[in-house]
Amino acid sequence: MGSGLSAHARRAAIAARIHTDREVDFTSLADEFGVSAMTIRRDIERLEDQGIARRVLGGAIAFGGKATEPSFAARAGESASEKLHIAKAVADLLTPEETVILDSGSTVLAVARAIRGRELGLTIITPSLLVAVELADEPDTTILLTGGKVRPGELSLIGAEAEDFYLRYNCDTYVMGIAGVDGKRGASEYHREEGNVKQAAMRSADRVIVAADSTKLGRVQLTNVAPVSSISVLVTDGAPTNPTVKALEAAGVQVVCVNARSASAR
């Protein structure tokens, strides 16, 4: 295709490509349509407003509703800088010699990296192969990997074995990664089996820290995971004025807003 297409026709063609390929990148689309990457970004923004696409680092993915989960690679690139700030703030909340459950997902993987070198002497329980590898050589750290079925792409462990593993342990803190957190619905997830594992982990912990970048705030996904009453702390880059932040604070959740360098508790 050339640059002779109208903006409307170009966006329609991009929407069709996203529907077919599920993931696209700005550079390839710019080359294909003979326009600048900035023009493609604006087109994607319009499609995002229409609920057709969702922007990620360097491109976009299809927005397919509550049960459609972006790939791990796409999520890892999205809000990467914000996740680093969130991860450091979560690590700051951990105390020496705790037993900590570290969830699967890109945000909690960043938390695992933030823990390295702190010499906290933690016992880490995780359903994530990536988290286990990240911390395997950390001194004075014990890693317990749940059993279960490996979920391709995510490299997380799911199924009855993973869920039952948590029945054996009483843990201090669960660091939960989540697809959506809402002031009324609480935490929710795309994938049913992932949600089941998260619920089992939550039941075995005294404290639940939800680590969620601002793109997750106000989102409600397919599978309910945790009511608001089960969330102890939310660590996010969302603003203190964000409606979800305000609703969670009003419900008694401690909220740490990392970019604003403010934290409030009730």
C-alpha positions as CSV (number, residue, x, y, z in Angstrom):
1,M,0.0,0.0,0.0
2,G,1.1,3.6,-0.6
3,S,0.6,6.9,1.1
4,G,-2.4,7.8,-1.1
5,L,-4.8,6.3,1.4
6,S,-7.0,8.7,3.4
7,A,-6.5,8.6,7.2
8,H,-9.8,6.9,7.6
9,A,-8.9,4.2,5.1
10,R,-5.4,3.7,6.6
11,R,-6.9,3.3,10.1
12,A,-9.3,0.7,8.8
13,A,-6.5,-1.2,7.1
14,I,-4.4,-1.0,10.3
15,A,-7.4,-2.3,12.4
16,A,-7.8,-5.2,10.0
17,R,-4.1,-6.0,10.3
18,I,-4.3,-5.9,14.1
19,H,-7.4,-8.2,14.1
20,T,-5.5,-10.7,11.9
21,D,-2.0,-10.6,13.4
22,R,-2.9,-9.7,17.0
23,E,0.3,-7.7,17.4
24,V,1.9,-5.0,15.1
25,D,4.8,-2.7,15.4
26,F,5.0,1.0,14.5
27,T,8.0,0.8,12.2
28,S,6.6,-1.9,10.0
29,L,3.3,-0.2,9.6
30,A,5.0,3.1,8.8
31,D,7.0,1.5,6.1
32,E,4.0,-0.4,4.7
33,F,1.8,2.7,4.5
34,G,4.4,5.2,3.6
35,V,3.9,7.5,6.5
36,S,5.8,8.5,9.6
37,A,5.9,6.4,12.8
38,M,4.3,9.4,14.6
39,T,1.3,9.2,12.2
40,I,1.0,5.5,13.0
41,R,1.1,6.3,16.7
42,R,-1.8,8.7,16.3
43,D,-3.7,6.2,14.3
44,I,-3.2,3.6,17.0
45,E,-4.3,6.1,19.6
46,R,-7.6,6.6,17.7
47,L,-8.0,2.8,17.5
48,E,-7.3,2.5,21.2
49,D,-10.1,5.1,21.9
50,Q,-12.4,2.9,19.8
51,G,-11.5,-0.2,21.9
52,I,-9.8,-1.9,18.9
53,A,-6.2,-1.8,19.9
54,R,-4.0,-1.4,23.0
55,R,-0.6,0.3,22.8
56,V,2.5,-1.5,24.0
57,L,6.2,-0.6,23.7
58,G,6.9,-0.1,20.0
59,G,3.5,-1.1,18.7
60,A,0.1,-2.3,19.6
61,I,-1.9,-5.5,20.3
62,A,-5.5,-6.4,19.7
63,F,-7.9,-5.5,22.4
64,G,-10.1,-8.5,22.6
65,G,-12.0,-8.1,25.8
66,K,-11.7,-9.4,29.3
67,A,-10.4,-12.9,28.4
68,T,-7.8,-11.8,25.9
69,E,-4.3,-11.7,27.4
70,P,-1.4,-9.9,25.8
71,S,1.8,-12.0,25.4
72,F,4.4,-11.9,28.2
73,A,6.8,-10.1,25.8
74,A,4.3,-7.4,25.1
75,R,3.5,-6.9,28.7
76,A,7.1,-6.9,29.7
77,G,7.8,-4.0,27.4
78,E,4.8,-2.0,28.5
79,S,5.3,0.6,31.2
80,A,8.8,-0.9,31.8
81,S,10.2,2.2,33.5
82,E,7.2,2.5,35.8
83,K,7.5,-1.2,36.7
84,L,11.1,-0.6,37.9
85,H,9.9,2.1,40.3
86,I,7.1,-0.1,41.5
87,A,9.5,-3.0,42.0
88,K,11.8,-0.9,44.2
89,A,9.0,0.3,46.3
90,V,7.7,-3.3,46.8
91,A,11.2,-4.5,47.8
92,D,11.4,-1.6,50.3
93,L,8.2,-3.0,52.0
94,L,9.8,-6.4,52.7
95,T,11.6,-7.2,55.9
96,P,14.5,-9.5,56.6
97,E,13.8,-13.3,56.9
98,E,10.2,-13.1,55.7
99,T,8.6,-15.9,53.8
100,V,7.4,-14.2,50.6
101,I,5.3,-15.5,47.7
102,L,6.5,-13.9,44.5
103,D,3.8,-14.2,41.8
104,S,4.3,-14.8,38.0
105,G,4.2,-11.9,35.6
106,S,6.4,-9.1,34.3
107,T,5.9,-6.7,37.2
108,V,6.8,-9.3,39.9
109,L,9.8,-10.4,37.9
110,A,11.0,-6.8,38.2
111,V,10.4,-7.1,42.0
112,A,12.6,-10.2,42.0
113,R,15.4,-8.2,40.3
114,A,14.9,-5.4,42.8
115,I,15.4,-7.8,45.7
116,R,18.8,-8.9,44.4
117,G,21.7,-7.7,46.5
118,R,19.6,-6.6,49.5
119,E,20.7,-9.6,51.6
120,L,17.3,-9.9,53.2
121,G,17.6,-13.7,53.9
122,L,14.1,-14.3,52.4
123,T,12.4,-17.6,51.8
124,I,10.8,-17.2,48.4
125,I,7.9,-19.3,47.2
126,T,7.0,-18.8,43.5
127,P,5.0,-20.4,40.7
128,S,7.3,-18.5,38.2
129,L,10.2,-20.3,36.6
130,L,11.6,-16.8,35.6
131,V,11.5,-15.6,39.2
132,A,13.2,-18.8,40.5
133,V,16.0,-18.4,38.0
134,E,16.4,-14.7,38.8
135,L,17.0,-15.4,42.5
136,A,18.5,-18.9,42.4
137,D,22.0,-17.7,43.1
138,E,21.0,-15.0,45.6
139,P,23.0,-15.5,48.9
140,D,21.0,-16.4,52.0
141,T,17.8,-16.9,50.0
142,T,15.8,-20.1,49.9
143,I,13.7,-20.7,46.7
144,L,10.7,-23.0,46.8
145,L,9.2,-23.6,43.4
146,T,5.6,-24.8,43.3
147,G,4.8,-27.9,41.3
148,G,2.2,-27.8,38.5
149,K,1.9,-27.6,34.7
150,V,4.1,-25.2,32.9
151,R,2.1,-22.5,31.1
152,P,3.9,-21.8,27.8
153,G,4.9,-18.2,27.2
154,E,4.3,-17.2,30.8
155,L,6.6,-19.9,32.2
156,S,4.4,-20.1,35.2
157,L,3.1,-23.2,37.0
158,I,-0.7,-23.7,37.1
159,G,-3.1,-26.5,38.0
160,A,-4.0,-28.4,41.1
161,E,-0.4,-29.2,42.1
162,A,0.4,-25.5,42.1
163,E,-2.7,-24.6,44.1
164,D,-2.2,-27.4,46.7
165,F,1.4,-26.5,47.3
166,Y,0.3,-23.4,49.3
167,L,-1.7,-25.5,51.7
168,R,1.7,-26.6,53.3
169,Y,2.9,-23.1,54.2
170,N,2.0,-20.0,56.3
171,C,3.6,-17.1,54.6
172,D,4.2,-13.5,55.6
173,T,3.7,-11.6,52.4
174,Y,2.2,-12.3,48.9
175,V,3.4,-10.0,46.1
176,M,0.6,-10.3,43.6
177,G,0.9,-9.4,39.9
178,I,-2.5,-8.8,38.4
179,A,-4.2,-8.0,35.1
180,G,-6.7,-5.5,36.6
181,V,-7.6,-3.9,39.9
182,D,-10.8,-2.0,40.5
183,G,-12.2,0.0,43.4
184,K,-15.3,-2.2,43.5
185,R,-14.4,-5.5,41.9
186,G,-10.9,-5.8,43.4
187,A,-8.2,-7.8,41.6
188,S,-9.0,-9.8,38.5
189,E,-7.1,-11.9,35.9
190,Y,-7.4,-13.0,32.3
191,H,-6.7,-16.7,32.8
192,R,-8.8,-18.9,35.0
193,E,-6.1,-21.3,36.1
194,E,-3.7,-18.4,36.9
195,G,-6.5,-16.9,38.9
196,N,-7.0,-20.1,40.9
197,V,-3.3,-20.2,41.8
198,K,-3.3,-16.6,42.9
199,Q,-6.3,-17.3,45.2
200,A,-4.5,-20.2,46.8
201,A,-1.4,-18.1,47.3
202,M,-3.5,-15.3,48.8
203,R,-5.1,-17.6,51.4
204,S,-1.7,-18.7,52.7
205,A,-0.3,-15.1,53.3
206,D,-0.8,-12.6,56.1
207,R,-0.3,-9.6,53.9
208,V,-1.2,-9.2,50.2
209,I,0.8,-6.5,48.2
210,V,-0.7,-5.9,44.8
211,A,1.9,-4.5,42.3
212,A,0.2,-2.9,39.4
213,D,1.1,-0.2,37.0
214,S,-1.4,2.5,36.1
215,T,-2.6,0.7,33.0
216,K,-4.1,-1.9,35.3
217,L,-6.1,0.5,37.4
218,G,-9.9,0.5,36.8
219,R,-9.7,-2.6,34.6
220,V,-11.9,-5.6,35.3
221,Q,-10.8,-8.9,33.6
222,L,-12.5,-12.3,33.3
223,T,-11.6,-14.1,36.5
224,N,-12.2,-12.6,40.0
225,V,-9.1,-13.1,42.2
226,A,-9.3,-11.0,45.3
227,P,-12.0,-8.7,46.7
228,V,-10.9,-5.3,47.9
229,S,-11.0,-6.4,51.5
230,S,-8.3,-9.0,50.8
231,I,-5.8,-6.4,49.5
232,S,-3.4,-5.0,52.1
233,V,-1.3,-2.7,50.0
234,L,-1.4,-1.4,46.4
235,V,1.9,-0.2,44.9
236,T,1.4,1.7,41.7
237,D,2.6,4.6,39.5
238,G,-1.0,5.8,39.3
239,A,-1.7,9.3,40.6
240,P,-3.2,9.8,44.1
241,T,-6.2,11.4,42.3
242,N,-6.8,8.3,40.2
243,P,-10.4,7.1,41.0
244,T,-9.3,3.5,41.7
245,V,-6.6,4.7,44.0
246,K,-9.1,6.9,45.9
247,A,-11.6,4.1,46.1
248,L,-9.1,1.6,47.5
249,E,-7.8,4.1,50.0
250,A,-11.4,4.7,51.1
251,A,-11.8,1.0,51.6
252,G,-8.8,0.8,53.9
253,V,-6.1,-0.3,51.5
254,Q,-2.7,1.2,52.0
255,V,-1.7,2.8,48.7
256,V,1.9,3.7,47.7
257,C,2.1,6.0,44.6
258,V,5.6,5.7,43.5
259,N,5.9,8.4,40.9
260,A,4.2,11.0,43.1
261,R,6.5,9.9,45.9
262,S,3.5,9.8,48.2
263,A,2.1,7.1,50.3
264,S,-1.1,7.1,52.3
265,A,-2.7,4.7,54.6
266,R,-5.9,4.3,56.4
